[in-house]
Amino acid sequence: VPFRWMLTQRLRDDLSGQNFMNYSDSFHTLGNTIAIGSTSYNVGKGQVLILYDSGNGMQIRATLRDPSGVVGDGYGAFVHLFKAGGLLNIAVTALYKNDDGAVFLY
């Protein structure tokens, strides 16, 4: 018998209301946490949303942005959650930062 998938929650930014926004250029999960990266949010400077499910569905816990970001630098193109020293960390790429790219570690 094939497994049947059932939609449990739709993650979407209902506040932007703009069709051209890429809500999820990238995502990564670790346990009950999901990171969703978008290069077009923040007026094209990109951002990463960190969501956590404590049993009541995914809720936004943090929004990460590059304070010196520029339009088109690719911030949020790839995200990766990982544990180091028992703490949750995230790596975020900015593919075109300063023309040669960068990885931000939080």
N, CA, C and O of each residue as an XYZ file, in Angstrom:
424
protein
N       0.854     -1.180      0.000
C       0.000      0.000      0.000
C       0.898      1.241      0.000
O       1.707      1.416      0.911
N       0.762      2.093     -1.005
C       1.578      3.315     -1.061
C       1.226      4.256      0.079
O       0.079      4.331      0.519
N       2.241      4.971      0.545
C       2.039      5.965      1.590
C       1.290      7.151      1.014
O       1.592      7.600     -0.092
N       0.325      7.656      1.747
C      -0.447      8.825      1.296
C      -0.034     10.040      2.115
O      -0.103     10.028      3.344
N       0.390     11.075      1.428
C       0.787     12.314      2.074
C      -0.430     13.202      2.302
O      -1.326     13.273      1.461
N      -0.452     13.876      3.448
C      -1.535     14.785      3.772
C      -0.931     16.142      4.153
O      -0.048     16.211      5.007
N      -1.399     17.197      3.529
C      -0.931     18.538      3.837
C      -1.295     18.885      5.278
O      -2.460     18.795      5.667
N      -0.303     19.279      6.063
C      -0.561     19.634      7.458
C      -0.440     21.135      7.713
O      -1.064     21.666      8.632
N       0.360     21.809      6.900
C       0.501     23.259      7.055
C       1.132     23.814      5.790
O       2.028     23.199      5.213
N       0.663     24.974      5.362
C       1.237     25.665      4.207
C       2.010     26.862      4.732
O       1.443     27.741      5.380
N       3.298     26.893      4.452
C       4.132     27.999      4.892
C       4.188     29.029      3.778
O       4.578     28.729      2.650
N       3.791     30.246      4.116
C       3.726     31.313      3.118
C       3.769     32.641      3.846
O       3.277     32.764      4.967
N       4.356     33.626      3.206
C       4.358     34.965      3.776
C       3.122     35.693      3.269
O       3.124     36.237      2.165
N       2.077     35.701      4.070
C       0.833     36.343      3.665
C       0.914     37.863      3.697
O       0.018     38.541      3.194
N       1.982     38.404      4.286
C       2.073     39.861      4.428
C       2.568     40.544      3.164
O       2.225     41.701      2.918
N       3.372     39.852      2.354
C       3.952     40.536      1.194
C       2.917     40.739      0.095
O       2.814     41.832     -0.463
N       2.156     39.707     -0.219
C       1.116     39.828     -1.219
C       1.618     40.133     -2.614
O       0.843     40.562     -3.469
N       2.920     39.916     -2.863
C       3.484     40.223     -4.167
C       3.875     38.927     -4.860
O       4.662     38.147     -4.325
N       3.333     38.697     -6.040
C       3.546     37.451     -6.757
C       4.993     37.203     -7.153
O       5.397     36.047     -7.279
N       5.790     38.254     -7.355
C       7.145     38.066     -7.845
C       8.122     37.655     -6.736
O       9.271     37.326     -7.031
N       7.700     37.667     -5.489
C       8.585     37.309     -4.395
C       8.823     35.807     -4.366
O       7.876     35.023     -4.434
N      10.075     35.408     -4.267
C      10.422     33.999     -4.107
C      10.441     33.694     -2.615
O      11.390     34.051     -1.916
N       9.408     33.042     -2.134
C       9.325     32.761     -0.699
C      10.362     31.737     -0.288
O      10.847     31.776      0.843
N      10.715     30.820     -1.176
C      11.608     29.745     -0.757
C      12.607     29.373     -1.851
O      12.451     28.362     -2.535
N      13.636     30.208     -2.002
C      14.736     29.837     -2.891
C      15.475     28.633     -2.311
O      15.994     27.797     -3.051
N      15.517     28.553     -0.989
C      16.207     27.449     -0.323
C      15.547     27.173      1.020
O      14.898     28.040      1.606
N      15.729     25.945      1.491
C      15.270     25.625      2.842
C      16.077     24.457      3.378
O      16.639     23.670      2.616
N      16.128     24.354      4.700
C      16.789     23.230      5.356
C      16.099     23.014      6.691
O      15.688     23.966      7.354
N      15.976     21.744      7.078
C      15.348     21.427      8.351
C      16.325     20.683      9.247
O      17.212     19.974      8.773
N      16.149     20.857     10.533
C      16.880     20.109     11.543
C      15.962     19.993     12.745
O      15.661     20.989     13.405
N      15.514     18.771     13.031
C      14.558     18.578     14.117
C      13.275     19.333     13.838
O      12.677     19.172     12.775
N      12.847     20.154     14.778
C      11.612     20.928     14.654
C      11.832     22.327     14.083
O      10.935     23.169     14.132
N      13.026     22.577     13.542
C      13.376     23.899     13.035
C      13.534     23.850     11.519
O      14.080     22.893     10.969
N      13.050     24.893     10.854
C      13.228     25.026      9.413
C      13.740     26.434      9.116
O      13.272     27.416      9.693
N      14.706     26.511      8.208
C      15.215     27.794      7.722
C      14.767     27.930      6.280
O      14.933     27.005      5.485
N      14.195     29.089      5.936
C      13.721     29.348      4.579
C      14.416     30.604      4.071
O      14.243     31.688      4.628
N      15.205     30.451      3.006
C      15.941     31.577      2.435
C      15.274     32.098      1.183
O      14.735     31.331      0.386
N      15.313     33.405      1.016
C      14.767     34.045     -0.179
C      15.696     35.172     -0.605
O      16.061     36.023      0.206
N      16.076     35.177     -1.874
C      16.959     36.229     -2.373
C      16.221     37.506     -2.773
O      16.853     38.549     -2.939
N      14.900     37.446     -2.931
C      14.168     38.613     -3.420
C      13.509     39.446     -2.322
O      13.126     40.589     -2.570
N      13.371     38.906     -1.131
C      12.777     39.683     -0.034
C      13.714     40.805      0.391
O      14.864     40.869     -0.044
N      13.206     41.692      1.248
C      13.987     42.809      1.771
C      14.450     43.693      0.609
O      15.617     44.077      0.534
N      13.528     44.003     -0.283
C      13.775     44.850     -1.444
C      14.943     44.299     -2.283
O      15.783     45.059     -2.764
N      14.982     42.967     -2.449
C      16.001     42.340     -3.273
C      17.312     42.059     -2.581
O      18.252     41.565     -3.205
N      17.391     42.374     -1.273
C      18.620     42.124     -0.515
C      18.612     40.757      0.155
O      19.633     40.331      0.696
N      17.475     40.060      0.129
C      17.378     38.714      0.677
C      17.140     38.673      2.178
O      17.386     39.643      2.895
N      16.653     37.520      2.634
C      16.463     37.284      4.059
C      16.278     35.793      4.284
O      16.040     35.024      3.353
N      16.394     35.410      5.552
C      16.168     34.027      5.963
C      15.207     34.042      7.131
O      15.411     34.772      8.101
N      14.154     33.235      7.043
C      13.218     33.067      8.150
C      13.567     31.780      8.884
O      13.813     30.748      8.259
N      13.587     31.844     10.197
C      13.784     30.664     11.031
C      12.442     30.376     11.686
O      11.903     31.218     12.404
N      11.902     29.182     11.438
C      10.622     28.774     12.013
C      10.834     27.571     12.918
O      11.728     26.757     12.688
N      10.001     27.466     13.951
C      10.105     26.368     14.906
C       8.711     25.847     15.222
O       7.762     26.619     15.361
N       8.602     24.539     15.331
C       7.321     23.910     15.678
C       7.423     23.336     17.084
O       8.116     22.344     17.314
N       6.726     23.967     18.019
C       6.708     23.487     19.404
C       5.489     22.615     19.666
O       5.172     22.312     20.816
N       4.801     22.209     18.592
C       3.635     21.355     18.723
C       2.357     22.000     18.214
O       1.330     21.333     18.086
N       2.415     23.294     17.924
C       1.237     24.020     17.441
C       1.414     24.522     16.016
O       0.759     25.487     15.623
N       2.282     23.893     15.235
C       2.559     24.350     13.877
C       3.761     25.271     13.853
O       4.186     25.793     14.884
N       4.300     25.462     12.665
C       5.492     26.294     12.494
C       5.183     27.762     12.774
O       4.197     28.313     12.285
N       6.046     28.376     13.568
C       5.933     29.792     13.903
C       7.273     30.463     13.645
O       8.317     29.872     13.920
N       7.267     31.684     13.122
C       8.510     32.418     12.874
C       9.161     32.770     14.198
O       8.524     33.359     15.071
N      10.429     32.410     14.349
C      11.203     32.723     15.550
C      12.227     33.817     15.312
O      12.578     34.554     16.234
N      12.716     33.929     14.062
C      13.733     34.946     13.770
C      13.732     35.254     12.276
O      13.353     34.421     11.452
N      14.165     36.470     11.947
C      14.399     36.881     10.569
C      15.841     37.359     10.482
O      16.252     38.255     11.221
N      16.607     36.759      9.580
C      18.014     37.127      9.408
C      18.170     37.919      8.117
O      17.620     37.554      7.078
N      18.927     39.007      8.198
C      19.236     39.835      7.028
C      20.667     40.317      7.139
O      21.193     40.486      8.239
N      21.290     40.535      6.004
C      22.632     41.109      5.972
C      22.497     42.615      6.102
O      21.961     43.254      5.196
N      22.971     43.215      7.211
C      22.801     44.658      7.397
C      23.521     45.491      6.337
O      23.150     46.642      6.107
N      24.533     44.934      5.693
C      25.224     45.667      4.631
C      24.897     45.094      3.256
O      25.647     45.286      2.299
N      23.778     44.393      3.168
C      23.374     43.757      1.912
C      23.025     44.756      0.837
O      22.589     45.874      1.112
N      23.225     44.329     -0.393
C      22.857     45.151     -1.539
C      21.940     44.323     -2.433
O      21.959     43.093     -2.388
N      21.151     44.998     -3.231
C      20.221     44.329     -4.129
C      20.997     43.390     -5.053
O      21.979     43.785     -5.681
N      20.540     42.146     -5.121
C      21.122     41.178     -6.031
C      22.346     40.443     -5.532
O      22.987     39.738     -6.311
N      22.705     40.582     -4.234
C      23.904     39.872     -3.754
C      23.652     38.390     -3.471
O      24.587     37.654     -3.156
N      22.403     37.952     -3.580
C      22.097     36.530     -3.443
C      22.004     36.030     -2.016
O      22.062     34.822     -1.785
N      21.858     36.938     -1.041
C      21.729     36.508      0.351
C      20.497     35.626      0.504
O      19.398     36.013      0.106
N      20.678     34.440      1.080
C      19.578     33.512      1.297
C      19.418     32.465      0.208
O      18.482     31.666      0.245
N      20.336     32.463     -0.775
C      20.224     31.495     -1.875
C      20.336     30.056     -1.373
O      19.660     29.168     -1.893
N      21.174     29.819     -0.380
C      21.315     28.507      0.242
C      21.399     28.687      1.748
O      22.053     29.612      2.231
N      20.741     27.808      2.490
C      20.791     27.831      3.949
C      21.064     26.421      4.447
O      20.658     25.443      3.819
N      21.758     26.320      5.583
C      22.037     25.009      6.163
C      22.049     25.135      7.686
O      22.845     25.890      8.244
N      21.171     24.402      8.349
C      21.141     24.342      9.808
C      22.077     23.228     10.268
O      22.139     22.167      9.648
N      22.806     23.475     11.359
C      23.688     22.450     11.916
C      23.903     22.718     13.399
O      23.701     23.834     13.877
N      24.315     21.681     14.118
C      24.621     21.834     15.542
C      26.129     21.815     15.725
O      26.836     21.006     15.125
N      26.599     22.712     16.557
C      28.015     22.778     16.928
C      28.072     23.150     18.396
O      27.474     24.143     18.811
N      28.780     22.370     19.180
C      28.857     22.637     20.621
C      27.500     22.568     21.288
O      27.275     23.229     22.302
N      26.583     21.770     20.732
C      25.250     21.633     21.297
C      24.296     22.771     20.957
O      23.147     22.767     21.399
N      24.760     23.745     20.176
C      23.934     24.898     19.813
C      23.524     24.820     18.345
O      24.277     24.331     17.503
N      22.328     25.304     18.054
C      21.838     25.361     16.680
C      22.496     26.537     15.970
O      22.493     27.658     16.479
N      23.051     26.282     14.807
C      23.712     27.294     13.990
C      23.111     27.266     12.597
O      22.406     26.325     12.231
N      23.393     28.303     11.825
C      22.949     28.337     10.436
C      24.035     28.980      9.579
O      24.664     29.961      9.977
N      24.238     28.412      8.405
C      25.103     29.007      7.394
C      24.196     29.532      6.289
O      23.281     28.839      5.843
N      24.456     30.764      5.849
C      23.663     31.420      4.805
C      24.621     31.943      3.737
O      25.593     32.630      4.051
N      24.343     31.614      2.478
C      25.191     32.132      1.406
C      24.650     33.442      0.853
O      23.444     33.690      0.834
N      25.575     34.258      0.412
C      25.282     35.441     -0.403
C      26.169     35.259     -1.631
O      27.338     35.646     -1.625
N      25.611     34.674     -2.671
C      26.394     34.197     -3.813
C      27.220     35.273     -4.499
O      28.293     34.983     -5.028
N      26.735     36.515     -4.499
C      27.409     37.562     -5.268
C      27.915     38.703     -4.394
O      28.220     39.782     -4.902
N      28.005     38.478     -3.099
C      28.470     39.511     -2.166
C      29.880     39.964     -2.573
O      30.782     39.135     -2.702
N      30.066     41.238     -2.768
C      31.362     41.821     -3.154
C      31.954     41.126     -4.378
O      33.173     41.006     -4.503
N      31.097     40.677     -5.268
C      31.473     40.046     -6.537
C      32.076     38.646     -6.413
O      32.207     37.953     -7.423
N      32.446     38.209     -5.208
C      33.032     36.870     -5.109
C      32.291     35.962     -4.127
O      32.700     34.819     -3.922
N      31.218     36.445     -3.521
C      30.392     35.623     -2.649
C      30.866     35.599     -1.204
O      31.991     35.990     -0.890
N      29.979     35.130     -0.335
C      30.282     35.041      1.092
C      29.346     34.023      1.731
O      28.273     33.723      1.208
N      29.777     33.503      2.867
C      28.948     32.641      3.706
C      28.879     33.287      5.074
O      29.909     33.612      5.666
N      27.662     33.475      5.582
C      27.450     34.053      6.911
C      27.136     32.921      7.871
O      26.310     32.062      7.560
N      27.770     32.902      9.015
C      27.525     31.892     10.040
C      26.889     32.563     11.253
O      27.389     33.572     11.749
N      25.792     31.999     11.719
C      25.095     32.511     12.901
C      25.022     31.394     13.919
O      24.476     31.583     15.006
